[in-house]
């Protein structure tokens, strides 16, 4: 399993548009991808699950990636977070 931590810098947090783009990016991989905020987890391939976390600016999240393409998926998603959030 690969994981990385990220602190959201977008002033609007993880709102609908970037959540939708994140879901699209996550669906390109076979690995299971979860976003963890505090004690809550969400499937990164489901936009409503991500929105339910209520991720705001300054929130630290952990992204866990597990599966056959976890190395590539983790690297790609970490780049996505740095460029978009």
Secondary structure, 3 states (H helix, E strand, C coil): CEEEEEECCCCCCCCHHHHHHHHHHHCCCCCEEEEEECCEEEECCCHHHHHHCCCCCCCEEEEEEECCCHHHHHHHHHHHHHHHC
